Structure formats: C-alpha cells, structure tokens
Amino acid sequence: MVAMVALGMLSCGDKDRLKVHDKFEALPPESVQLQGYLDRYIDLSMENWNKGVIPYSELVDFFRNGRPQFALGEMWGKAVRSACMFYRYTHDPALRGIVYETVTDLLSPQRTNGSLNCEDLEKQQEQSELWERKYVMLGLEEYYEWVNPDPAVLDALKKQATNIISIVGPAPKTEIIDVGWSATNIGHEPCHIESSTLLEPFMRLYKWTGEQRYLDFATYIFETGGTKHYNVFEMALNNVEPYKMAGNYPKAYEMTSLFEGLVEYYRVTGDPVVKQIILNYYQNIRTKEITILGNGGCDQPYHPRVAGEA
C-alpha cells in the first residue's frame, strides 16, 4: 500500500490564509495501515526509542539547568517530533501519555522573557541558540497539530516567537545571519544558516494565528538570504549547484530545513519566484546530488571537513 506524505491538517481559518493549496492532501490519521517490514520497523522504533530509551526528563533539564555543550537543545524537539509522527499513525494511548508528560515538563522552565532555551538570559543569541529554539517550536507545533491542541502550547509558541522577534532583526537588533555557530567551528568564514531555519515554525504559527508579525519576520528571513555571506535563495534561482551554495559550508541538512520553510512561505504568499527557487533546488538535488545508493549529500570530493553532512 502506498501512503501519501503527510502535509498537515488545516482548519478552514488556516486554509483561508493560503494562496496556494496543495493538489494532494494527507489522508486522516489511522486511515492507512502499512504491512510487513515497514509496519514492523515503525513498531520497533516506537517501542524501543520513543517509548523506550529516550531520556525525556534529561532533555528538558537542558532547558532548566543549561547544557554541557552546544546544540543539545535540539534533541528534545527531534524526539518529540518523531513521537508525534508515530502517534499520527498509531494513536497509541501510551505514547500520547509520554508526549503529554514531556510537553508539560518542557513548559515549566519558560524564562521571564517568555523564551524556552538552554542559555542564560544574558547569553542568548550565542552559538546554536536559535537552532535549538527552532526545534523547540517544531516539537511543540507537531504536538499541537497532531496530538493535543492545548492552548497553553500555542501560548508558549507565541511567547517564544515574540521574544525572538524582540531581539533578532534589522539594526539595532541582532541580524539573524549574525547568530549561530556553523562553519566557525571548523575554521571557515561564518555561515549561520541554521538560525534562518526558524522560517518554517514561524510560517506554521502564522497559518494558525494570522498574526502579521510572524509573516513579516518570515519575509525578513527570506530577504536576508539565509546565510552570512551568500543568498542561498538567489543562488538556487540562478541554478547554482547545491554543493556550491553557502560557500564553503553547504550543510545539506540545515539547508534543506531552510527550504522546507520556504515551501510554507510559498503556500502563503503564492510568489512565483519563490516557487521557482524551490523547484530549482529540488531538481538540482535530484539530478546532481542523489547517488546510486539513493542518498543525497556527501562530503567527497568537495567538502572533506563537514563531517558527512555537506
């Protein structure tokens, strides 16, 4: 059985904010049941990982007590996103309880400024802080959309977004392309592409709330170009090969995450230029990056120092 990729279940109000509607929509949760090894491996992953060894409380403690090294704050959002995806497929009540408990736990260390992050207030905007916050938002958004539309979760998302907007943006604020860690840790010029991946959670929040400030911030990210020294959107529009985008740090994972946000931006704006940017990026990855093994992105021979993620 072939299952369509899930695109999100939009309310009527959400759809009114879209200028471009998907030609194919996801089937409702529980309407598709896979069989054989695919279903078995989903069960194995859910039982042994999401309902098994994930240390949810320890991941939340990074937000409560700080983290011993950068980027660990991304792990909670990644774990919860996968759990929410499995819940959509199974509606497993035990999994729902686990996710409910960790989301409730995460909301408790909100800072006085409304943020959920692993840094002290005076150290915000350092290292991977916005990348971690992006994953907090995506994890909470997956939970809100597919598991439990709890108003407290939406309130936390809005407070997180409000705080980010208050400190990131055009001068005198800190530019988003000046916040981050990528490339500087391997001796290259700073890239900071990871911070701009906030585009996706901000667009999802805009679709739910209709608050113009979220769309304005997304437009700011798009117009800034995604990285410190290179406008990756213009490069995609001009059909620059993916491995040449973002200079010497074409981080495949983070760049694709950014373009996922651009897809959400296109759904709302309907801008034909944005559509072409997305299509060019897709086609160039499909034709120039996918290997005979089926994977996309590698280091050799172009980027031997990006540790398997170029």
Summary of the structure (lengths in Angstrom):
residues: 310
radius of gyration: 19.2
end to end distance: 33.4
largest distance: 56.9
contacts: 984
relative contact order: 0.09
helix: 59%
strand: 2%
